[in-house]
Amino acid sequence: MSAVEYTIDGQTYEGYFLTPAGKANAPLVVICHNWMGVGENEKQKARIIAEEFGYAAFAIDVYGKGKRGTTQPECEALMYPLVGDRAELQKRLAAGIAAAKSQKGVDASKTAAIGFCFGGLCVLDMARAGMDVLGVASFHGLFRPAENIPQPIIKAKVLIEHGWNDPMATPEDVLAIAKEFAGSDWQLHAHGLAVHAFTTVGAAGDATQYHADTDRRSFAYLKTFLAEVLG
């Protein structure tokens, strides 16, 4: 896995890129990070995508090189400005996709995106903004709509893996996003024993908690989804 720097508006960002062994011109999966920034969680997911699923993986960065959170206040200070300025977030997401597609050894015409927590909101915004991805998959994502796109036209296929007991995405939020995405090709799997961050190994709080069965099941759904979207 190699670090890749790219620039947006004069600022340096740092993603991570991994290709499957012995496979040239592989379809591409872009990975969007949680509220901490690109870290071990995203690298672990990239290894699954490349080594088990057989796709190229690129973990993009929307905070900037070296900007990472380790405490709740630090993470909030990084994430909340972008949640509140979706046009800026979407600009950074589009640039990350472009950086991923420019890497050697990928088939840029076959690109999907996955994201976790805040990254789940990011991939849903990719779909809302009509970015050049064939499908997006959100894991324990935030569902808050993008105020700058009041009536999105969703062209990408959408997979949502959701913990039903997630306090950050309530049943009312689920109904709202179903209404927002009406008319598009979307599917949602709600997992009854899961809260937020169910794929994040090591999460152990009341509201954020790793759940091995839901992690395994949700990635089985993802593998099927990517095979359909990327061929």
N, CA and C of each residue as an Amber inpcrd file, in Angstrom:
protein
   693
   0.8540000  -1.1850000   0.0000000   0.0000000   0.0000000   0.0000000
   0.8900000   1.2350000   0.0000000   0.5960000   2.1470000  -0.9140000
   1.4490000   3.3340000  -1.0480000   0.6540000   4.5970000  -0.7570000
   1.3160000   5.5650000  -0.1280000   0.7210000   6.8780000   0.1000000
   0.7820000   7.6700000  -1.1990000  -0.2900000   8.4150000  -1.4860000
  -0.3670000   9.2180000  -2.7070000  -0.7920000  10.6270000  -2.3270000
   0.0260000  11.5980000  -2.6700000  -0.3300000  12.9870000  -2.4190000
  -0.9890000  13.6010000  -3.6530000  -1.9800000  14.4470000  -3.4090000
  -2.6090000  15.2050000  -4.4860000  -3.0150000  16.5640000  -3.9310000
  -3.3170000  17.5020000  -4.8170000  -3.5100000  18.8930000  -4.4080000
  -4.9040000  19.3760000  -4.7960000  -5.5330000  20.1160000  -3.8690000
  -6.8010000  20.7930000  -4.1270000  -6.6540000  22.2270000  -3.6560000
  -6.8310000  23.1690000  -4.5610000  -6.7400000  24.5940000  -4.2200000
  -5.4560000  24.9250000  -3.4540000  -4.3530000  24.3230000  -3.8920000
  -3.0590000  24.6060000  -3.2930000  -2.7670000  23.8780000  -1.9960000
  -3.7070000  23.0810000  -1.5030000  -3.4990000  22.3300000  -0.2670000
  -3.2100000  20.8720000  -0.6090000  -2.2940000  20.2630000   0.1440000
  -1.9150000  18.8730000  -0.0970000  -2.8020000  17.9230000   0.6940000
  -3.2520000  16.8830000   0.0080000  -4.0500000  15.8120000   0.6040000
  -3.2930000  14.5040000   0.4130000  -3.5460000  13.5350000   1.2910000
  -2.8100000  12.2800000   1.2150000  -3.7500000  11.0850000   1.3170000
  -3.8250000  10.3210000   0.2320000  -4.6030000   9.1040000   0.2190000
  -3.7060000   7.8860000   0.2150000  -4.3390000   6.7210000   0.1500000
  -3.5980000   5.4580000   0.1260000  -4.1520000   4.5790000  -0.9880000
  -3.2320000   3.9190000  -1.7170000  -3.5830000   3.1710000  -2.9150000
  -3.0380000   1.7560000  -2.8260000  -3.8710000   0.8090000  -3.2180000
  -3.4810000  -0.6030000  -3.1950000  -4.1240000  -1.3040000  -4.3710000
  -3.3450000  -2.1250000  -5.0820000  -3.8730000  -2.8860000  -6.2090000
  -3.8340000  -4.3760000  -5.9020000  -4.7260000  -5.1490000  -6.5070000
  -4.7080000  -6.5990000  -6.2830000  -3.5120000  -7.2310000  -6.9700000
  -2.9000000  -8.1790000  -6.3260000  -1.7120000  -8.8290000  -6.8710000
  -2.0470000  -9.5650000  -8.1650000  -1.1940000  -9.3780000  -9.1740000
  -1.3210000 -10.1230000 -10.4160000  -2.5010000  -9.7520000 -11.2820000
  -3.1000000  -8.5930000 -11.0320000  -4.2770000  -8.1970000 -11.8110000
  -4.0650000  -6.7890000 -12.3390000  -3.9720000  -6.6730000 -13.6590000
  -3.7950000  -5.3660000 -14.2790000  -5.1470000  -4.7960000 -14.6810000
  -5.2070000  -3.4710000 -14.7490000  -6.4180000  -2.7830000 -15.2110000
  -7.6290000  -3.1910000 -14.3870000  -7.4970000  -3.1480000 -13.0730000
  -8.5600000  -3.5930000 -12.1760000  -9.6080000  -2.5030000 -11.9830000
 -10.8790000  -2.8810000 -11.8470000 -11.8840000  -1.9020000 -11.4290000
 -11.4750000  -1.2470000 -10.1200000 -12.0230000  -0.0740000  -9.8660000
 -11.5580000   0.7790000  -8.7740000 -12.6430000   0.9900000  -7.7250000
 -12.2540000   0.8830000  -6.4600000 -13.1500000   1.2190000  -5.3550000
 -12.5150000   2.3470000  -4.5470000 -13.1920000   3.4720000  -4.5030000
 -12.7690000   4.6210000  -3.7160000 -13.3220000   4.4610000  -2.3010000
 -12.4970000   4.7200000  -1.2950000 -12.8890000   4.5560000   0.1060000
 -12.9030000   5.9150000   0.7860000 -14.0110000   6.2360000   1.4510000
 -14.1430000   7.5040000   2.1680000 -14.0690000   7.2670000   3.6730000
 -13.2710000   8.0740000   4.3380000 -12.9220000   7.8310000   5.7370000
 -13.9920000   8.3000000   6.7170000 -13.8510000   7.8160000   7.9480000
 -14.7200000   8.2620000   9.0370000 -14.2670000   9.6230000   9.5550000
 -14.8460000  10.0660000  10.6650000 -14.5940000  11.4380000  11.1110000
 -13.1800000  11.6610000  11.6240000 -12.4100000  10.6050000  11.8340000
 -11.0310000  10.7520000  12.2970000 -10.0760000  11.1170000  11.1660000
 -10.4630000  10.8320000   9.9240000  -9.5550000  10.9980000   8.7940000
  -9.0100000   9.6560000   8.3500000  -8.2460000   9.6640000   7.2710000
  -7.6950000   8.4080000   6.7440000  -6.7940000   7.7780000   7.7920000
  -7.0810000   6.5220000   8.1300000  -6.2940000   5.8430000   9.1470000
  -6.3050000   4.3480000   8.9630000  -6.0500000   3.6290000  10.0180000
  -5.9330000   2.1800000   9.9420000  -7.2320000   1.5260000   9.5090000
  -8.3740000   2.0900000   9.9040000  -9.6570000   1.5120000   9.4950000
  -9.7810000   1.4820000   7.9720000  -9.4610000   2.5980000   7.3310000
  -9.5700000   2.6640000   5.8730000  -8.5400000   1.7610000   5.1950000
  -7.3380000   1.6610000   5.7760000  -6.3250000   0.7730000   5.2120000
  -6.7580000  -0.6910000   5.3230000  -7.3750000  -1.0300000   6.4450000
  -7.8740000  -2.4010000   6.6050000  -8.9450000  -2.7140000   5.5730000
  -9.8410000  -1.7660000   5.3290000 -10.8770000  -1.9690000   4.3180000
 -10.2710000  -2.0500000   2.9190000  -9.2200000  -1.2550000   2.6600000
  -8.5490000  -1.3140000   1.3600000  -7.9400000  -2.6880000   1.1250000
  -7.3780000  -3.2740000   2.1680000  -6.8040000  -4.6120000   2.0200000
  -7.8780000  -5.6470000   1.6880000  -9.0400000  -5.5340000   2.2940000
 -10.1410000  -6.4470000   1.9650000 -10.5380000  -6.2820000   0.5060000
 -10.6950000  -5.0210000   0.0800000 -11.1190000  -4.7480000  -1.2970000
 -10.1160000  -5.3160000  -2.3000000  -8.8220000  -5.1310000  -2.0450000
  -7.7940000  -5.5690000  -2.9890000  -7.5030000  -7.0610000  -2.8790000
  -7.2900000  -7.5400000  -1.6710000  -6.8050000  -8.9030000  -1.4870000
  -7.9130000  -9.9490000  -1.5210000  -9.1000000  -9.6020000  -1.0760000
 -10.1970000 -10.5720000  -1.0470000 -11.1810000 -10.3820000  -2.1890000
 -11.4290000  -9.1190000  -2.5680000 -12.4190000  -8.8600000  -3.6250000
 -11.7870000  -8.7100000  -5.0070000 -10.4910000  -8.3600000  -5.0740000
  -9.8110000  -8.2850000  -6.3570000  -9.9430000  -6.9750000  -7.1010000
 -10.2310000  -5.8690000  -6.3770000 -10.3260000  -4.5510000  -7.0020000
  -9.1830000  -3.6490000  -6.5030000  -8.8640000  -2.6450000  -7.3020000
  -7.9590000  -1.6050000  -6.8130000  -8.7030000  -0.7700000  -5.7800000
  -7.9900000  -0.3190000  -4.7540000  -8.6050000   0.4680000  -3.6850000
  -7.8200000   1.7500000  -3.4790000  -8.5450000   2.8580000  -3.3530000
  -7.9140000   4.1510000  -3.0970000  -8.6890000   4.8440000  -1.9850000
  -8.0490000   5.0140000  -0.8250000  -8.6550000   5.7260000   0.2920000
  -8.3670000   7.2110000   0.1410000  -9.4020000   7.9970000  -0.1230000
  -9.2100000   9.4260000  -0.3450000  -9.2000000  10.1770000   0.9890000
  -8.7960000  11.4340000   0.9090000  -8.6100000  12.2890000   2.0840000
  -9.3680000  13.5840000   1.8460000 -10.3020000  13.9410000   2.7420000
 -10.9930000  15.2260000   2.5680000 -10.5810000  16.2580000   3.6110000
  -9.6620000  15.9350000   4.4930000  -9.2180000  16.8730000   5.5170000
  -7.9290000  17.6060000   5.1480000  -7.0140000  16.9180000   4.4820000
  -5.7030000  17.4790000   4.1890000  -4.6170000  16.6670000   4.8610000
  -3.4510000  16.6340000   4.2480000  -2.3480000  15.8220000   4.7630000
  -2.0080000  16.2050000   6.2020000  -1.9410000  15.1920000   7.0440000
  -1.5810000  15.4090000   8.4390000  -2.7140000  15.8740000   9.3260000
  -3.8770000  16.1470000   8.7550000  -5.0190000  16.6000000   9.5520000
  -5.8570000  15.3740000   9.9370000  -5.6690000  14.9190000  11.1510000
  -6.3510000  13.7300000  11.6420000  -6.8330000  14.0050000  13.0640000
  -7.9210000  13.3730000  13.4510000  -8.4560000  13.5600000  14.7860000
  -8.2260000  12.3390000  15.6470000  -7.9300000  12.5600000  16.9160000
  -7.7750000  11.4540000  17.8640000  -8.7420000  11.5620000  19.0330000
  -9.2830000  12.7540000  19.2760000 -10.2650000  12.9540000  20.3300000
 -11.5790000  13.4290000  19.7150000 -12.6540000  13.3410000  20.4700000
 -13.9420000  13.7940000  19.9520000 -13.9200000  15.2620000  19.5340000
 -13.3940000  16.1650000  20.3460000 -13.3440000  17.5660000  19.8980000
 -12.5250000  17.7670000  18.6290000 -11.4040000  17.0550000  18.4980000
 -10.5880000  17.1800000  17.2840000 -11.3540000  16.6800000  16.0640000
 -12.0350000  15.5520000  16.1980000 -12.7910000  14.9910000  15.0710000
 -13.9470000  15.9050000  14.6850000 -14.6370000  16.4480000  15.6860000
 -15.7400000  17.3620000  15.3980000 -15.2450000  18.6050000  14.6770000
 -14.0730000  19.1080000  15.0860000 -13.5250000  20.3120000  14.4530000
 -13.1480000  20.0740000  12.9980000 -12.8040000  18.8450000  12.6530000
 -12.4820000  18.5000000  11.2750000 -13.7320000  18.2360000  10.4440000
 -14.6810000  17.5250000  11.0190000 -15.8390000  17.0690000  10.2440000
 -16.9290000  18.1110000  10.0980000 -17.2920000  18.7900000  11.1910000
 -18.4760000  19.6470000  11.1700000 -18.4190000  20.7730000  10.1390000
 -17.2610000  21.4090000   9.9080000 -17.2430000  22.4400000   8.8630000
 -17.6160000  21.9000000   7.4800000 -17.2480000  20.6620000   7.1940000
 -17.5750000  20.0840000   5.8860000 -19.0240000  19.6050000   5.8290000
 -19.5340000  19.0850000   6.9410000 -20.9540000  18.7250000   6.9760000
 -21.8080000  19.9730000   6.7730000 -21.3040000  21.1080000   7.2550000
 -22.0280000  22.3600000   7.1050000 -21.7910000  23.0770000   5.7960000
 -20.8230000  22.6510000   5.0150000 -20.5100000  23.2610000   3.7110000
 -20.3800000  22.1410000   2.6900000 -21.5190000  21.6760000   2.2300000
 -21.5100000  20.4780000   1.3910000 -20.9060000  20.7430000   0.0180000
 -20.9850000  21.9660000  -0.4760000 -20.3560000  22.2680000  -1.7620000
 -18.8410000  22.0810000  -1.6600000 -18.2470000  22.5310000  -0.5620000
 -16.8050000  22.3480000  -0.3550000 -16.4800000  20.8690000  -0.2100000
 -17.2830000  20.1530000   0.5670000 -17.0640000  18.7130000   0.7230000
 -17.1270000  18.0170000  -0.6300000 -18.1280000  18.3400000  -1.4170000
 -18.2960000  17.6830000  -2.7200000 -17.1360000  18.0030000  -3.6610000
 -16.5970000  19.2050000  -3.5670000 -15.4210000  19.5520000  -4.3820000
 -14.2480000  18.6520000  -4.0160000 -14.0380000  18.4530000  -2.7240000
 -12.9320000  17.5930000  -2.2770000 -13.1720000  16.1360000  -2.6540000
 -14.4050000  15.7080000  -2.6000000 -14.7230000  14.3260000  -2.9940000
 -14.4510000  14.1180000  -4.4840000 -14.8830000  15.0600000  -5.3100000
 -14.6520000  14.9320000  -6.7520000 -13.1570000  14.9070000  -7.0650000
 -12.3840000  15.7240000  -6.3520000 -10.9360000  15.7270000  -6.5730000
 -10.3120000  14.4100000  -6.1290000 -10.8150000  13.8390000  -5.0500000
 -10.3180000  12.5390000  -4.6090000 -10.6060000  11.4460000  -5.6230000
 -11.8030000  11.4740000  -6.1910000 -12.1300000  10.5040000  -7.2400000
 -11.1900000  10.6620000  -8.4230000 -10.9360000  11.8960000  -8.8250000
 -10.0350000  12.1430000  -9.9490000  -8.6390000  11.6320000  -9.6530000
  -8.1510000  11.8540000  -8.4290000  -6.8210000  11.3540000  -8.0570000
  -6.7860000   9.8330000  -8.1000000  -7.8480000   9.2020000  -7.6220000
  -7.9040000   7.7370000  -7.6460000  -7.8970000   7.2060000  -9.0730000
  -8.6720000   7.8420000  -9.9390000  -8.7710000   7.3710000 -11.3220000
  -7.4840000   7.5840000 -12.1070000  -6.6250000   8.4840000 -11.6400000
  -5.3830000   8.7700000 -12.3590000  -4.2740000   7.7680000 -12.0520000
  -4.5100000   6.8550000 -11.1180000  -3.4650000   5.9070000 -10.7350000
  -3.2790000   4.8350000 -11.8140000  -2.0500000   4.3690000 -11.9510000
  -1.7530000   3.3180000 -12.9160000  -2.3210000   1.9860000 -12.4230000
  -2.7830000   1.2020000 -13.3810000  -3.2610000  -0.1300000 -13.0470000
  -4.7290000  -0.2020000 -12.7110000  -5.4970000   0.8830000 -12.9790000
  -6.9270000   0.8520000 -12.6980000  -7.7180000   1.0320000 -13.9870000
  -8.9080000   0.4690000 -13.9930000  -9.8690000   0.7100000 -15.0620000
 -10.8000000   1.8050000 -14.5640000 -10.4870000   3.0460000 -14.9270000
 -11.2230000   4.1900000 -14.4000000 -12.6760000   4.2180000 -14.8440000
 -13.0070000   3.4720000 -15.8900000 -14.3950000   3.4450000 -16.3600000
 -15.2800000   2.5960000 -15.4600000 -14.6640000   1.8370000 -14.5680000
 -15.4140000   0.9980000 -13.6290000 -15.0220000   1.4070000 -12.2090000
 -15.7340000   2.3960000 -11.6940000 -15.4100000   2.9540000 -10.3790000
 -16.6400000   2.9520000  -9.4880000 -16.4580000   2.5070000  -8.2580000
 -17.4790000   2.5870000  -7.2220000 -16.8560000   3.2360000  -6.0020000
 -17.6820000   3.5600000  -5.0120000 -17.1750000   4.1880000  -3.7900000
 -17.8830000   3.6020000  -2.5770000 -17.1200000   3.4600000  -1.4940000
 -17.6820000   3.0190000  -0.2300000 -17.2290000   3.9810000   0.8650000
 -18.0260000   4.0930000   1.9390000 -17.6490000   5.0050000   3.0060000
 -18.2350000   4.5810000   4.3330000 -17.6060000   5.0490000   5.3990000
 -17.9230000   4.6040000   6.7510000 -18.1860000   5.8080000   7.6510000
 -19.3410000   5.8090000   8.3310000 -19.7210000   6.8920000   9.2470000
 -19.8020000   8.2030000   8.4600000 -18.9580000   9.1800000   8.7610000
 -18.8940000  10.3970000   7.9560000 -18.6450000  10.0560000   6.4880000
 -17.8240000   9.0330000   6.2430000 -17.5850000   8.5950000   4.8730000
 -18.8260000   8.0630000   4.1960000 -19.7650000   7.5280000   4.9910000
 -21.0470000   7.1090000   4.4170000 -21.8200000   8.2950000   3.8880000
 -21.8190000   9.3980000   4.6340000 -22.4160000  10.6320000   4.1270000
 -21.7120000  11.0790000   2.8540000 -20.3880000  10.9450000   2.8250000
 -19.6060000  11.3720000   1.6540000 -20.0400000  10.6240000   0.3940000
 -20.1720000   9.3080000   0.4800000 -20.5280000   8.5680000  -0.7400000
 -21.9650000   8.8530000  -1.1470000 -22.8440000   9.0890000  -0.1820000
 -24.2090000   9.4730000  -0.5410000 -24.2120000  10.8230000  -1.2450000
 -23.3090000  11.7250000  -0.8370000 -23.1870000  13.0000000  -1.5510000
 -22.6180000  12.8110000  -2.9530000 -21.7380000  11.8340000  -3.1270000
 -21.2670000  11.5270000  -4.4800000 -22.4530000  11.1780000  -5.3830000
 -23.3760000  10.3780000  -4.8510000 -24.5620000  10.0130000  -5.6330000
 -25.4610000  11.2200000  -5.8430000 -25.6750000  11.9910000  -4.7920000
 -26.5300000  13.1780000  -4.9020000 -26.0080000  14.1520000  -5.9540000
 -24.6800000  14.3090000  -6.0050000 -24.0600000  15.2900000  -6.9110000
 -23.8180000  14.7300000  -8.3090000 -24.1580000  13.4770000  -8.5350000
 -23.9800000  12.8850000  -9.8560000 -22.5320000  12.7050000 -10.2590000
 -21.6640000  12.4060000  -9.2850000 -20.2520000  12.2070000  -9.5980000
 -20.0490000  10.9260000 -10.4010000 -18.8720000  10.8090000 -11.0000000
 -18.6070000   9.7560000 -11.9730000 -18.2470000   8.4350000 -11.2910000
 -19.2410000   7.8710000 -10.6170000 -19.1240000   6.5430000 -10.0080000
 -20.3610000   5.7380000 -10.3830000 -20.1670000   4.4420000 -10.5440000
 -21.2790000   3.5880000 -10.9630000 -22.1600000   3.1720000  -9.7930000
 -21.5770000   3.1300000  -8.6110000 -22.3320000   2.7320000  -7.4350000
 -21.6490000   3.2330000  -6.1880000 -22.4330000   3.3960000  -5.1130000
 -21.8840000   3.8010000  -3.8200000 -22.4630000   2.9100000  -2.7390000
 -21.6650000   2.6540000  -1.7050000 -22.1160000   1.8570000  -0.5680000
 -21.7780000   2.5880000   0.7180000 -22.7900000   2.8500000   1.5280000
 -22.6410000   3.5730000   2.7850000 -22.7710000   2.6010000   3.9450000
 -21.7800000   2.6080000   4.8440000 -21.7980000   1.7660000   6.0360000
 -21.9360000   2.6560000   7.2720000 -22.9500000   2.3670000   8.0780000
 -23.3030000   3.1770000   9.2490000 -23.0750000   4.6600000   8.9660000
 -23.6280000   5.0890000   7.8380000 -23.4280000   6.4610000   7.3890000
 -24.4030000   7.4410000   8.0160000 -24.0770000   8.7240000   7.8910000
 -24.9670000   9.8050000   8.2940000 -25.8660000  10.1400000   7.1060000
 -27.1370000  10.3780000   7.3550000 -28.1120000  10.5400000   6.2800000
 -28.4980000  11.9930000   6.0120000 -27.9100000  12.9280000   6.7070000
 -28.3070000  14.3310000   6.5560000 -28.2600000  14.7620000   5.0920000
 -29.3490000  15.3000000   4.5560000 -29.3570000  15.6980000   3.1420000
 -28.4120000  16.8580000   2.8670000 -28.0740000  17.0270000   1.6050000
 -27.1880000  18.1200000   1.1860000 -28.0330000  19.3280000   0.8150000
 -27.8840000  20.3980000   1.5810000 -28.7230000  21.5710000   1.3660000
 -28.4950000  22.2060000  -0.0040000 -27.2980000  22.0150000  -0.5720000
 -27.0240000  22.6200000  -1.8760000 -27.5810000  21.7970000  -3.0350000
 -28.1660000  20.6230000  -2.7360000 -28.7850000  19.8000000  -3.7850000
 -30.1810000  19.4010000  -3.2840000 -31.1420000  20.3100000  -3.3260000
 -32.4440000  20.0400000  -2.7220000 -33.2350000  18.9340000  -3.4140000
 -32.9960000  18.7290000  -4.7090000 -33.7180000  17.6920000  -5.4500000
 -32.7130000  16.8730000  -6.2770000 -31.9860000  15.9810000  -5.6160000
 -30.9540000  15.2210000  -6.3360000 -31.5640000  14.2340000  -7.3330000
 -30.8500000  14.0540000  -8.4240000 -31.1990000  13.0210000  -9.4060000
 -30.1180000  11.9470000  -9.2890000 -30.4840000  10.8150000  -8.7030000
 -29.5080000   9.7800000  -8.3760000 -29.3760000   8.8200000  -9.5580000
 -28.1810000   8.7510000 -10.1420000 -27.9220000   7.8360000 -11.2480000
 -27.1350000   6.6040000 -10.8170000 -26.2850000   6.7580000  -9.8180000
 -25.5030000   5.6220000  -9.3290000 -26.4010000   4.6490000  -8.5740000
 -26.0260000   3.3710000  -8.5850000 -26.6990000   2.4010000  -7.7330000
 -26.2400000   2.6280000  -6.2930000 -27.1310000   2.4060000  -5.3460000
 -26.8580000   2.7610000  -3.9540000 -27.1200000   1.5690000  -3.0390000
 -26.1520000   1.2800000  -2.1950000 -26.2890000   0.2780000  -1.1370000
 -26.0810000   0.9710000   0.2030000 -27.0110000   0.7700000   1.1290000
 -26.8960000   1.3350000   2.4700000 -26.9240000   0.2010000   3.4770000
 -25.8460000   0.0810000   4.2560000 -25.7670000  -0.9010000   5.3420000
 -25.8920000  -0.1320000   6.6610000 -26.9530000  -0.4230000   7.3950000
 -27.3570000   0.4450000   8.5000000 -27.6240000  -0.3500000   9.7690000
 -27.1010000   0.1220000  10.8810000 -27.4350000  -0.4570000  12.1710000
 -28.7410000   0.1470000  12.6820000 -29.7360000  -0.6790000  12.8950000
 -31.0700000  -0.1590000  13.2180000 -31.0790000   0.6440000  14.5070000
 -30.1740000   0.3290000  15.4220000 -30.1200000   1.0310000  16.7030000
 -29.1220000   2.1840000  16.7100000 -28.6990000   2.6100000  15.5420000
 -27.7440000   3.7090000  15.4200000 -28.4100000   5.0170000  15.8500000
 -27.9400000   5.6510000  16.9330000 -28.5800000   6.8880000  17.3700000
 -28.2930000   8.0730000  16.4570000 -27.3160000   7.9140000  15.5510000
 -26.9650000   9.0070000  14.6510000 -27.7350000   8.9520000  13.3350000
 -28.5060000   7.8750000  13.1420000 -29.3520000   7.7350000  11.9550000
 -30.6000000   6.9740000  12.3990000 -31.5980000   7.7210000  12.7900000
 -32.7940000   7.1680000  13.4110000 -33.7200000   6.5300000  12.3700000
 -34.7180000   5.7550000  12.8220000 -35.7110000   5.2320000  11.8640000
 -36.3670000   6.3350000  11.0370000 -36.5840000   7.5010000  11.6320000
 -37.1450000   8.6180000  10.8740000 -36.1850000   9.0780000   9.7830000
 -34.8840000   9.0520000  10.0830000 -33.8780000   9.4010000   9.0770000
 -33.8680000   8.3890000   7.9310000 -34.0800000   7.1180000   8.2640000
 -34.1360000   6.0750000   7.2380000 -35.2960000   6.3400000   6.2870000
 -36.4600000   6.6520000   6.8350000 -37.6150000   6.9520000   5.9860000
 -37.3710000   8.1960000   5.1350000 -36.6650000   9.1620000   5.6970000
 -36.4020000  10.3940000   4.9580000 -35.4730000  10.1450000   3.7700000
 -34.4350000   9.3270000   3.9740000 -33.5230000   9.0980000   2.8490000
 -34.1720000   8.2030000   1.8030000 -35.0610000   7.3060000   2.2340000
 -35.7980000   6.5060000   1.2570000 -36.6630000   7.4080000   0.3760000
 -37.2630000   8.4070000   0.9850000 -38.0650000   9.3590000   0.2100000
 -37.1810000  10.1950000  -0.6970000 -36.0340000  10.6440000  -0.1640000
 -35.1190000  11.4730000  -0.9540000 -34.6000000  10.7280000  -2.1730000
 -34.3000000   9.4400000  -2.0210000 -33.7160000   8.6500000  -3.0990000
 -34.7720000   7.9170000  -3.9280000 -36.0130000   8.2270000  -3.7310000
 -37.0960000   7.5730000  -4.4850000 -36.8680000   7.7310000  -5.9840000
 -37.0940000   6.6390000  -6.6990000 -36.9040000   6.6510000  -8.1460000
 -35.5300000   6.2210000  -8.5880000 -34.6150000   6.0290000  -7.6400000
 -33.2750000   5.5470000  -7.9740000 -33.1540000   4.0690000  -7.6160000
 -32.0510000   3.4650000  -8.0230000 -31.7890000   2.0480000  -7.7370000
 -31.0710000   1.9570000  -6.4010000 -31.8350000   1.8740000  -5.3030000
 -31.2350000   1.8310000  -3.9800000 -31.7130000   0.5950000  -3.2400000
 -30.8740000   0.1540000  -2.3100000 -31.2510000  -0.9260000  -1.4030000
 -30.6750000  -0.6110000  -0.0340000 -31.3920000  -1.0270000   1.0100000
 -30.9700000  -0.7510000   2.3770000 -31.1400000  -2.0110000   3.2080000
 -30.0830000  -2.3960000   3.9010000 -30.1240000  -3.5260000   4.8130000
 -29.9880000  -2.9990000   6.2380000 -30.9960000  -3.2060000   7.0460000
 -30.9800000  -2.7640000   8.4340000 -30.6450000  -3.9600000   9.3210000
 -29.6640000  -3.7800000  10.1810000 -29.1540000  -4.8690000  11.0310000
 -29.5950000  -4.6300000  12.4750000 -30.3590000  -5.5670000  12.9990000
 -31.0920000  -5.3510000  14.2320000 -30.2800000  -5.2300000  15.4960000
 -29.0950000  -5.7990000  15.5560000 -28.2980000  -5.7460000  16.7820000
 -27.1850000  -4.7160000  16.7220000 -27.1550000  -3.9380000  15.6650000
 -26.0210000  -3.0380000  15.4310000 -26.3510000  -1.5990000  15.7770000
 -25.3150000  -0.8980000  16.2750000 -25.4030000   0.5480000  16.4700000
 -24.4610000   1.2040000  15.4570000 -23.8940000   2.3460000  15.8140000
 -22.9930000   3.0460000  14.9090000 -21.6220000   2.3640000  14.9100000
 -20.9140000   2.4810000  13.7940000 -19.5230000   2.0110000  13.6740000
 -19.3870000   0.4970000  13.7850000 -20.3730000  -0.2520000  13.2900000
 -20.3400000  -1.7120000  13.4580000 -19.2500000  -2.4010000  12.6490000
 -18.6360000  -1.7150000  11.6850000 -17.5090000  -2.3130000  10.9560000
 -16.1520000  -1.8310000  11.4750000 -16.1450000  -0.9520000  12.4590000
 -14.8950000  -0.3570000  12.9420000 -14.3130000  -1.2240000  14.0510000
 -13.3060000  -1.9940000  13.6970000 -12.6810000  -2.8920000  14.6700000
 -12.1300000  -2.0750000  15.8380000 -12.5000000  -2.4650000  17.0460000
 -12.0380000  -1.7660000  18.2360000 -13.0340000  -0.7980000  18.8220000
 -14.0620000  -0.4030000  18.0700000 -15.0850000   0.4960000  18.6150000
 -15.8270000  -0.2160000  19.7370000 -15.9500000   0.4390000  20.8850000
 -16.4930000  -0.2560000  22.0580000 -17.3210000   0.6550000  22.9590000
 -17.9200000   1.7020000  22.4140000 -18.7620000   2.5800000  23.2170000
 -20.2120000   2.1320000  23.2010000 -21.0650000   2.9050000  23.8390000
 -22.4940000   2.5860000  23.8270000 -23.1200000   2.8630000  22.4660000
 -22.7590000   3.9880000  21.8750000 -23.3380000   4.3910000  20.5940000
 -22.5000000   3.9420000  19.4060000 -21.2170000   3.6830000  19.6100000
 -20.3130000   3.2310000  18.5540000 -19.6990000   1.9110000  19.0090000
 -20.0260000   0.8530000  18.2940000 -19.6120000  -0.4620000  18.7670000
 -19.4220000  -1.4220000  17.6010000 -18.2440000  -2.0370000  17.5570000
 -17.9820000  -3.0520000  16.5370000 -18.8870000  -4.2500000  16.7670000
 -19.4310000  -4.7960000  15.6650000 -20.2860000  -5.9770000  15.7580000
 -19.8700000  -6.9430000  14.6450000 -19.1900000  -8.0100000  15.0240000
 -18.5270000  -8.8860000  14.0600000 -19.5080000  -9.5100000  13.0680000
 -20.6510000  -9.9710000  13.5330000 -21.6060000 -10.6040000  12.6200000
 -22.1220000  -9.6040000  11.5880000 -22.4380000  -8.3970000  12.0380000
 -22.9310000  -7.3820000  11.1040000 -21.8350000  -6.9350000  10.1500000
 -20.6200000  -6.8320000  10.6370000 -19.4810000  -6.5220000   9.7750000
 -19.3720000  -7.5610000   8.6650000 -19.3910000  -8.8250000   9.0430000
 -19.2540000  -9.9160000   8.0710000 -20.4140000  -9.9210000   7.0750000
 -21.6350000  -9.7990000   7.5770000 -22.7960000  -9.8450000   6.6950000
 -22.8250000  -8.6530000   5.7410000 -22.5160000  -7.4800000   6.2570000
 -22.5810000  -6.2830000   5.4190000 -21.5380000  -6.3310000   4.3110000
 -20.3710000  -6.9000000   4.5830000 -19.3610000  -7.0070000   3.5330000
 -19.6820000  -8.1130000   2.5390000 -20.4410000  -9.0970000   2.9580000
 -20.9350000 -10.0840000   1.9930000 -21.9070000  -9.4180000   1.0210000
 -22.7800000  -8.5540000   1.5500000 -23.6670000  -7.7890000   0.6710000
 -22.8520000  -6.8790000  -0.2440000 -21.7960000  -6.2650000   0.3040000
 -20.9630000  -5.3800000  -0.5230000 -20.3070000  -6.1380000  -1.6590000
 -19.7960000  -7.3340000  -1.3830000 -19.1270000  -8.0980000  -2.4350000
 -20.0870000  -8.3750000  -3.5890000 -21.3250000  -8.7430000  -3.2710000
 -22.3280000  -8.9840000  -4.3060000 -22.6400000  -7.7020000  -5.0590000
 -22.7750000  -6.6080000  -4.3300000 -23.0860000  -5.3050000  -4.9480000
 -21.9810000  -4.8740000  -5.8960000 -20.7200000  -4.9730000  -5.4840000
 -19.6220000  -4.5590000  -6.3420000 -19.5060000  -5.4410000  -7.5850000
 -19.7690000  -6.7330000  -7.4280000 -19.7410000  -7.6180000  -8.5920000
 -20.7920000  -7.2050000  -9.6210000 -21.9380000  -6.7600000  -9.1450000
 -22.9900000  -6.2940000 -10.0610000 -22.6200000  -4.9660000 -10.7010000
 -22.0820000  -4.0490000  -9.9050000 -21.8140000  -2.6990000 -10.3880000
 -20.5700000  -2.6480000 -11.2720000 -19.5260000  -3.3810000 -10.8780000
 -18.2450000  -3.2870000 -11.5720000 -18.0020000  -4.4060000 -12.5620000
 -18.7730000  -5.4860000 -12.4510000 -18.6270000  -6.5980000 -13.3910000
 -17.4010000  -7.4600000 -13.1280000
